[in-house]
Amino acid sequence: MKSLYQRQFIIMAGVILVSFALLGSAFIALSYNYTVQEQQDSILHNAVYVADVLGDAVTSDTDLQGFVLKAARVRPTLESVAVVTDATVLLATQDGQILFAVDGTGEIDDLANVQIPAGVVQTIQATGSFSAMSNLGGTFSENRYVAGAPFHYNYQGNSIPAGLVLIAAEAASLTEMWRAFASIFLFTSVVVMLIAFVTTSVTSLKMTRPLKDMAEAVRKFGHGEYNTRVDCNGRCDEVGELAEAFNAMADSISQAEHRRSEFVANISHELKTPMTTIAGFADGILDGTIPPEREREYLKVISAETRRLSRLVRKMLDLSRLQSAEYVTAQEQFDISEVMLRVLVSLETKVNAKHLDVDTQLPEDPVEVWGDPDAITQVCYNLLDNAIKFSYEESTLGISIVTRAGKAYVSVRNHGDTIPPEELPLVFDRFHKTDHSRSEDRDGVGLGLYIVKTILNNHKENITVTSQDGVTEFTFTLTLA
């Protein structure tokens, strides 16, 4: 299986290679065609020029098949053209028989009286020019760039065809020049591709390294190493965002694992205490350690601890239901003032047992809010029961509701021991109890406030707590209907 780095590198390298191949092919083809065309145009231009010069030098002479050349006048011009163009200049009769040939080294006697192919002659006579890569029917041993043009002489005001001019340039020099040019291009292309490959390799490696680190971190997470994090090296791109998101997820998982461990420890503690009490007293009654006259007393303790276990299990089931993904909060319109008063009446016995005064500051008109009435009733019950439980004897229990900015703010306050500042952020944790409350609160299981927080989170609402100078106040919000 290829890694992401390998696939990324192969794709980028393939794109670069294909791009350079297409670009190089197009460039080489265009440059070659352009160079050949320039050479052929230049040779044709020189052929036309020589034809014009020869036309002025031709006079009528019936002793030499209708014309003669003033060689002494024309020869220097032909040799100059041959030297400048590094080509061979051919003069031929109108029917294609070579009369005179010269190149950069001088006259070429071997080409005298050689016949030029009829097709070339016909093309020059029909179109007035000829340009092609040819060896002129074996006149030359290799193909050359050949251009031809007719020349005329003026006789009594009439332009009469006199013969043909052809210039043949070797292709070797042009080919060498083009090859040198192509070599420079190819060398430059190779250097650029190497640089591109190195850059692509480094970039791909830098891009995939955090992904490998995250894969390794996931494997470590699977083995219980929850402190593993990915170093994003200050990257601000998408990979850096992914690494930061992964670290945030890792923090959340680590905290969740810590809470899970803490939850297991807490639930073990909460279950162990009543179960130890029940088992100890039951064994004492069975083996006769406890006197018969005290059995009823200890049976009451066993009954109380059993009910405590029942409450704990019920709370755990409620909590499991609230945290279930299938739990959906039913949104209904109801009066929160009525709910608070109804819950307060249900707790009247506990209020009277502590001789508490109740200070209610509720609006005269109903306060209609949105939410699940049963769940919010549970919130109010837990908060009021908690406030009564930790109130001083003959103190004041306060309830108030205010509305502002589309929200109803419901507050429950009591007078009792001040919660230390370091304990305030923990009061909504599962099974959280201060040492003082744990020793006195035998009925609580430490889940009431956590359930309150969970219900309000499901409603997308907030709850806060303050405690100073012996006054503790819980305030939660609900959306006004």
N, C-alpha and C positions, 0 to 999 in steps of 0.2 A: 504494500500500500504506500503510495507516494504521500509525503508530508505536504502540508500547506505551503511550506517554504519551497519545496521542489516544484510543485505545481505553479506557484507564483513566478518562480524564476524561469521555468520552461515557457510559460505563456509570454512573459515579457521578452525573453530572448527570441522566441519565435516571431513575435510582432516586429522586433528590431531587425531580425534577419530578413523577413519577408519585405519589410519596408525598404531596407537598403538594396535588396535584390531587385525590386521593382524600380526603385529610383535609379540604381546603377544601370539596369538594362535600358531604361528610357534615356538616361543621360548619354550612355555610350552609343546607342543607336542614333540619337539625334546629333551628337557631336560628330560621329563618323559620316553620316549623310551630309551634314552641313560642310564638313571639311572637303569631302569628295566633290560636292556641288561647287564649292568655292574654287577648287582646283580646275574643274572642268570649265567653269565660267571664265576663269583667267586664261586658260589655254585657248578657248574659243575667241576671246577678245584679242589675243595676240595673233591668232590665225586671220581674223578679219583685218587687223592692222597690216599684217604682211601682205594680204591680198590687195589692199588699197595702194600700198607702196609699189607692188608689182604692176598694178594696172597702169601706173604712170610711167613705168619703165618698158612697157611692151610696145613695139612698133611693127608695122606690117612688113613681112618678108616672105614672099612666095617660095623662095628657095628652101625654106625650112618649114614645110608643111603649114604655111600660113602665118607663122610668127617666129620671132627670135627674142631672146632675152639679152638685155644689156648686162651681162654678168659682172663686168667691172663695176657697174653702178649699184647693182642689187646685192652682190655677195657680202659686202661689209654689214649691210642691214640684217641679212639673214643670220650671219654669224653672231651678231650682237644679240638678236632675239634668242638664238640657241643658247648662248652663254647665260643671259639673264634668266631665262626660264628653265635652264638645265634640261633642255628637251632637244629632240631631233626635228628639224624642219625639212619637209618634203615638198618639192615642186613636181607637179605631174601635168600631163596633157589632159585635155578635156575628157578623153576616154579612159584615163586612169593610169597611164604609163609614166613611171617616175623618171624625170629628166635630171633631177639634181637633189642631193640630200646632204645636209650638213648638221653637225652637232657641236658641242662645246670644244671639241678637239680638232675640228676641221671637216673637210669634205669626206663623205663616205662613198667610196666608189662601188662597194658591193651592192648598193641599193639601186644603182643606175639600171634603167630599163626593166625594173621589177613592176609587175602589174598589180594595181590596187584592186581589191574585190569589187565586182560590178555593183553589188548592193550598196556599198559605201558611195561609189560614184553617183549612182542614181539618187541616193538620198541628198547628196550635196546639190545636184542639179535641180532636184524637185523642190527642196525646201530652202536652199541657200545656205545650209550649214549642216554639220554633223558633229555629234558629241557622244562618246561612249567609251567603255572599257573594252579594248580589242587589241589583237595582235596583227590586224590587217591581213588576214588570210595567210599567216605564216611569215609575213614580212619581218616581224620581230619574234624573238624566241619566247617572249613572255608578254602577257597582257599589259597594255599601257593605257594611260588616259590620252585619248586621241580626239582632236577637234579639227575640223576641216571647213574651208570656205572657198568659193570660186573667185577668180579674179578676171577682169575684163580689160579690154583696151578700147580706146576711142578711135574710131575710123570714120572720118568725114561726118562727125556729129552723132554717130551711132555707137552704142555700147555693144561690143562683140565679145562673146565668151572666148577666153584665151587659154585657161587651164585651171588647175586646182592647187590649193595650198593646204597642207596638213601638218599639224604639230603633234608630236607624240612624246609625252612625258612619262618617265618611269614611275611606277607606283611604289617602289621600294622606299623612297625618301618620305613620301606622304604616309605610308604605312608605319614607318619607324616613328615619325612624329606623333601619329595618332596613338601608337602603342605606348610611347613615353607618357603621353597625356593620360591615357587610360591607366597606366601603372601608378601615376601620381594619385589619380582619383581612387584607385583600389587601395593603395597604401593608406590614404587619408580615411577611407571608409573602415578599414580594419582597425585603425587606431581609435576612431570614434566608437565603433562597435565594442571594442575592448573596454573603453571607458564606460560605455552604457551598460555592459555586462557587469562590471565591477560595481557600478552605482546601483544597478538593479539587485545584485546579490546582497549588498550591504543594506539597502532599503528593505528588501524582503525579510532579511534576517532580523533587522530591528523591529519590523512589524510583527513577526511571528514569535519573537522571544517572550513578550508578555503573555501570549496565548499558551506557550509551553509552560511558563511559570504558573499560569492559572490552572492548567491541567495537572501539574504537579501538586499545586495547592489542594485541588479537589481530591486527588488521591490521598494526600495527608489528612484531609478532613475525613475521608472514609475510614482512616485508621485512628481517628479520635484526636488528631493534633489540631485543635481549634484555634490556636494562636497563629497559624500560618497566614501571611498576608503577601500580596503581590506588590512589588516595587515598581511604580509607574514612571519613575525617574523624571518627574515634572512634566510629562508629556501633556500637551493641550489638545491633541487630536482625538479622533474617535476611539483609537485603541487606549489612550489615556483615560477617556471617559469610561470605557469598559472596565479597565483595571480599577478605577475608583468605585464603580458600581459593584464590582466583585468584592472589593474590600468592605464596602458598606454591607453587602449581603453576608460576608463572613462575620462581621461584627454582630449583625442581627442573629445569625445562627449560633455564634458563640454565647451571646446573651441568652438566647432561647435554651441552649443546652445547660447554661448555668442555672437558669430558672427551673428547668426540668429537674436537675439534680437537687436543687434546693427544695422543689416541690416534693420529690420522693422522700427527702430527709424529713420534711415537715409532716407529711402525711404519715410516715412511719412513726414519728414521735407522737402525733395526735392519736393514732390507733393503739400504740403500745401502752400508753398510760392507762386508759380505761380497761383495756383487755387484761393488763397485769393486775389491776385492782379486782376486776371480776373474777379472774382465775384464782387469785390469792384468797379472797374471801370465800369463794365456793369450795375450794380445797379445805379451807379451815373449818367450814361447816361440816363437810363430808368426813374429815378425819377426826373430828371432835376437838380440835384445837380451840375453836371458839365455843364458849359455854352456851348451853341451850337458851339461857335467859337473854343472851345478846344476839341470838341468831336473827331475830326480827330486825334489829338495828342494822346489821350488816346486809341483810336482804334488801333493805331500803337503799343502801349504798350501791349494791349490785344493780338494782332497778334503775337508779339515777344514771349510772355509768352506761347501762344498756341504752337508755333513751338518748344519752349524749352521742353514743355511737350511731344511733338511728338518725339523729340530726345531722351528724357529719356526713353520713352516706347520702342523705337527702340533699344536702348542700352540694355535695360533689356531683350528684346527678343533675341538679339545676345548673351548675356551672358547666358541665359537659354539654347540656342542651344549648346554653347560651353561646358557647364557643363553637358549636357545630356549624359547618358550612351551609347546612340546610335550614338553619334558623333564620327566619325573615321577620323583621320587626313590622307588626301591623300598625299602619298609620291611621289613627282615628282622632276625631276632635272630641275633647273632654275638658272639664273644668278642673284645673289643678288645685284650686282652693278647696273644692269639695273633697277631692282625694285626700288632701292633707288632714282635713278635719275628720274624715272618716277613719283614717289610720290613727289619729290622735285619740279618738273615742275608743278604738279597739285596744289601746294601750293604757286606758284609764286606770286599771288596777295597778299597773307598775308605777304610774305617776303618783297615785295615792300612797303606795307603799313607801315611797321616799319623801312624801309630803312636799312635792314640788309645786311651785307656782308656774302657771303657763302664760306667757306673754305672746299673744297672737297679733300680728300686724298684717292683716289680709285686706285686700281691696274689697269695697262693698259690692262691686259688680263682679260677675263671674270672670275668671281668667281662662279663656279658651286657648288650648294649646294642641299641637299635633304630637301623636306618639301612641305607644301601646299602653292602654290604661292599666292592664294587669302588671306589666313590667315596671311601669312608673310607680304603681302602688307598692311593689316590692322595694323599689329604691327608697320611697318615703318611709316604709316600715323599718328597713334596715338602719336608716339614718336616725330616726326617732328612737328606736330601741337602743341603738348604740349611745345616743346622747343621754337617755334616761339611765342607762347602766352605769355610766361614768360621771354622773352628776353628784355633787355633794348633797347630803340630806338638807331639806328645806331650802334649796336654792331655786333659781328661776330657769325654766326651760323656754327658749324663745323660738318662735316660728314667724317668718316674714316672707312676703312675695312682692316683688316690684317688677314693673315692666319698663323696658326702654329698648329702642333700636330694634324692634321686632322680636325681642326675646323676653321670656319670663325668667327672673332670677329668684330661685327658691332657696331660702337659707334656714338652717337648723343650728341652734347654738345652745351650749350648756355651760354651767359653771362647775369646774372640777380641776383636776391636776393639769397643769400646762404641759402640752406635748413638746419635748425638746426639739429645737430647730432641725437637728440632724435626723429626727424620726419622721418629720412631716412628709418628705418625699417617699417614705416607705409604707405609709399607713394603708395604701391601696394594694399592697402586695399580698399574694396568697399566704395565709397562715402567719401573717406578721402580727406579733404582739410585743409590747414592751414587757420587760421583766416584771414590772409592777402589775400590769394587767394580767399577765399569765398566772400570777400567784393568786389573784382574787377572782378572775373570771373563769368559773368552772363550767358555765353554760355555753360560752362562746367557742367557736371552732376556728376563728380567724379568717373566715371567708366572706363575711357580710359586706365589708367595704370593697373587696375585690369584685364581688358580684355587682355592687352598685356601679363601679367603674366600667365593668364589662357591658352592662345594660346601656349606660349612657354612651359608650363608644359605639354600640350598635345603632343608637339614635343619632350619631354624629354630633353629640353634645359634649359639654365640658363640665368638670367638677373641680373645685378648689377647696383648700382647707387652710385656716389660719388658727393660731393658738398663741395667746399672750395674756399675761396677767390673770391666768386662771379661766379665761373665756376661750372656748374652742368653737369655731363656726365652720360648718360645711355649706357650700353654695354650689348649686348646679343650675344649668340652663335648659330651657325648652323653647322651641320655636312657637311663636304666637300664631294662632289660626286666623 
